[in-house]
Amino acid sequence: MNALTVLLACLAGGCGAVLRFTIDAAVTRRVGGRLPWGTLTVNVSGALALGVVTGIMPTLLALPAATVIAAGLLGGYTTFSTACVQTAELLASGRRAAAVVSAMGMLAASALAGGAGLVLGRALGSA
């Protein structure tokens, strides 16, 4: 990996973090905060996008570009640590069922979205 790819991945990571904050705040403002819907939206959409990038990478996307998008932009955009803290906060507030639904739902939805993105990306890459 060359220095330019590293620099671009760093810049993309910052953009991803700003995008995450913006989307999370907008979703939370719209639907409320009883569950971490903003974080769910970010992580599921990020998993879908990463699946697409991974699927198209062998044919349509060179490794440096994939690194900038996947590790940089989407790495800065998605947020496993926030999901963990929000689950811990739900547990600490006595909302055990909400914590389980949030954690397991986010994991399942993100895995499904990642798989769907991979299928979509491979289809786009072979078209």
ZIQUI-V263604 format. One line per field, one symbol per residue. ss: DSSP state (@ for helix, = for strand, . for the rest). A space follows every 50 residues. Layout:
BEGIN
ss->???
END
This chain:
BEGIN
ss->..@@@@@@@@@@@@@@@@@@@@@@@@@@@@@.....@@@@@@@@@@@@@@ @@@@@@@@@@..@@@@@@@@@@@@@@@..@@@@@@@@@@@@@...@@@@@ @@@@@@@@@@@@@@@@@@@@@@@@@@.
END
